[in-house]
Amino acid sequence: MGTEASASAVDLLRLQIPFQTDGELVLPQRGVGLVLVDLCNGFCTVGAGNLAPVAPNKQIEKMVGEAARLAKLFCDRNWPIFAFLDTHYPDKPEPPYPPHCIIGTGEENFVPDLQWLEKEPNVTVKRKSCIDGYISCIEKDGSSIFADWVGKYQIKTVLVLGICTDICVLDFASSTLAARNIDRVPPLQDVVIYSEGCATYDLPVEVATNIKGALAHPQDLMHHIGLYMAKGRGSYASYWTLHGQRKRCKGC
């Protein structure tokens, strides 16, 4: 499918399953936390691994830039950040995906633009070994690192961004909302996905048909579907305002 045909398909889908922003979100001075999902080399840095982009990708570059910008704003104000990094052992595959983000390869580490986060006192880093970050935080005794973080900082709103919109971001948002509904993450109230700070991978149909077992994954289409599904689970897609800076969620 050519570029024009792909764009037409995405436009048609947006007409069939449209969704609107939920108005303006004004980030308060307290009670808000930033969640970064898998801003690691293995998903974002060109040529870094099996699931990394094979060439520069505008959607992923935009996501990294927005993540760095928001992370700096949160750190400047000493607001809490929870950062997931996909990390796997070589003897524990994650089907249906090929080996990725294996410990010691460098794929599992922050992209260069975010490496500075590791030294920030307001940042909690969680290396996750499964798709769903919320599930990865549950310990054998039933406790949850994420729930503890929410409780410690009395977070009522989490602002979520990262990769992939329709996979790890969607799964985290869905599980967190389900947990909120049964009072597992008090005092959390809202999950907000910032779409310009999200991205997914691109595997066009003409490429996927030549790879045994591969499923086509057109980037813009799946990004839209991921945002639509997350909103259907109860997340918000909003404008955000921070000290007079206003940004509209593109694609919402």
N, C-alpha and C positions, 0 to 999 in steps of 0.2 A: 504494500500500500504506500503510495507516494505521500509527500508532505502535505499537499493540498487535500488529498482524500482523508488523511489522518486528521487534519484540522477540521474537516467537515464532519467526521464521525464524532469528534469531541463536542463540537457545537450542537449536533443533533442530540447527543446524550444529555447535555446540559439543559436542552429544551424539555426532554422527557423526565429527567430527575433534577430539577432546579432546586436550589436552596438559597436562602437569603441570610445575610448577617443578622445577628441578634441585637443590633444597635451598638451603642458605644460602651466599651468597657473602660472604666476609669480605675487604674490600678491604685489601690489605697497605700498609705504609708506603712501599713502593717497587715499581716494576715495573707500575704501573697508569696508564692514560691515559684521558681522557674525549674522546669524539668526538661533536661536535654536528653534526647534519645539517640544513642549510637553515633555521635559525631566522631567516628573513628576512621582511620586510614583505610581499613578493609572495605568500607562502604563509600568513601568520599574522595579518596586520593587516586588520581589517574594511575592505572597500572599497578596498584598496590596488592591486588589479589583476585581470586576468582569472582568475587562479587563487587569489585571496585569498577568504576567507569573506565572504559577503554580509551576514552578521549575526553577532553574538557566538556563539561556539561553545565549549561547555564542554570538549570533548576537547582542542581546540587551546589554550584558556586554561590547562588543567591542564598540558599539555606545556610551555608557556612558563614557567609557575611552577616546575615541577620542574627544567627546564634552568637557570633562574636560580639556584635553590637549590643544585644540585649544582656549578654553575660557581663559585659563591662558596666552597663548601667546598674545591674543588680549588685555587682561587687563594689562599685563606688558608694552604694547606699547600704552596704553590708546586709543585703537581703539574702535569704537562703536559696541555694541552688542544689538540685539533686541531678547528678549526671550519670546516666547509664553508659557503659562501654561493653559492647558485645565481645565476649572472651570465651574461647573454647579450648579443651584439651584435645590433642591429636587422636586419642583413642575413643572419643565420644562424639560420633558424627551427629549432625542435625538434619536428618532428611526432611524435605526433599532437596535440600541445598548442598552444594559441593563444599569441601573443607574451606573454612574462612575464619578470620580473626583468631588464629591459633596462637596460644601463648608463646611468646618469644620471637614471633615473626615481625612484630611492629605493627601488624594490621590492627591489633587490638587496642592500640593507643590513640589518644586524641590526635585529630588533624593538627598540623603545625599552628594554625591560627588560634587554637584553643589550648595548646599545651600549658600555657601559663595558669590555667584554672587549677591544676594539681596543687599549686602552692597557696591558693586562696583559702583563708580560714572559714569562710561562709559556704564552701563547696563540699558536698558529700559525694564521693565517687563510688558507684556500685558496678562492679564487673558482673555482667549477667551471662549465664550459659544457656539461656533459652529465649525464644522469641518474645514472650510476654514478660516485660520488666516487672510488673506487679507480682507475678508468680515467682520470679527469681528472688524476690526480697523475702519470701516466706521461709523461715528457718524450720528445722526439724521439730522444734518444740512448739511451733505454731506462731511464734512471734514474727514480726515483720519490721525490717529495717526502714522501709518506706513509711509504714504507719507510725513508727516511732519518730521519724523525721517530721511528719505532719503534726504530730502531737507536741513535740518539743518546741516547734516554732509557731504553734497555734495557727496553722495555715488553713484558710477558708477557701482560697482560690489557687489552683495550680495553672500556670501558663505552660503549655507543652509545645515543643517543636523538635524536629529531628527527622530521621530516616528509618524505615520507609513509611510514608504516609499511610499506606493501605496494609501494612504488615505490623511492624513493631509499634508504631505510634498508635494505630487503631487498636491493637490488642491491649496495650497498656491503658489507653483511655477507657476501653470497654470494661476491663476488669476493675479499674479504679472506681468507675461509676457504679458497678454492681456492688463493690465493697462498701461504697458510701451509702447505698440504699439499705444496707443491713447493719449500718453503724460500725463498720470495721476500721474506718479511718477518721475518727472525730478529730477536729471539728470541720473537716472538709465539706464544702458545699458545692463548689463548681469546678469543672474541668474545662479549660478554654484552649482550643487548638489554634495556634497562629499559623495560618496556611502559607504565608510567604517564608516562614521559617521551617517549612517541611518540604521534603522531596522524596522521590522514589526512583527506582532504577528503570532503564529503558531496554526492552528486548522486543524490537519490532517483529511483526508476524512473519515477514519475509526472511528474517534471521532465525527465528524460532523453529520454522518448518524444517530447517537443515540441521537441527540439533535433536538427537534422539531423546525423547522424554521431556523436552522443554515445552513450557507453556508461554505463549506470547504474552508480553507485558508492556504495552505501549504506555509510555511515561505519563503524558498529560491525561490520558483517559483514566489510568489507575489512580493517579493523584486525586482527580475529581471524585472518583468512586470512594476512595478512602475517606475523604472529607465528608462526603454525603453519608456514608455508613456511620462515621463517628458522631455526626449530628443526630442520626437516628437512634443512637445509643443514649443520647442525652447530653452530649458535650455542646459547648457554645463555640460559634465562629463569629468573632466580633471585631469591631474597631478596638484599638487600644490607645489610651492616652496616658502619657507619663510626663509630668512637669511641663505641660504645654505642647509636647510632641505628639502628633496624631498620625497614625498609620492605618490605612484600610487594608483588611485582609484580602489580597488579590485572589480571585478564584472562588471566593465564598459566595 
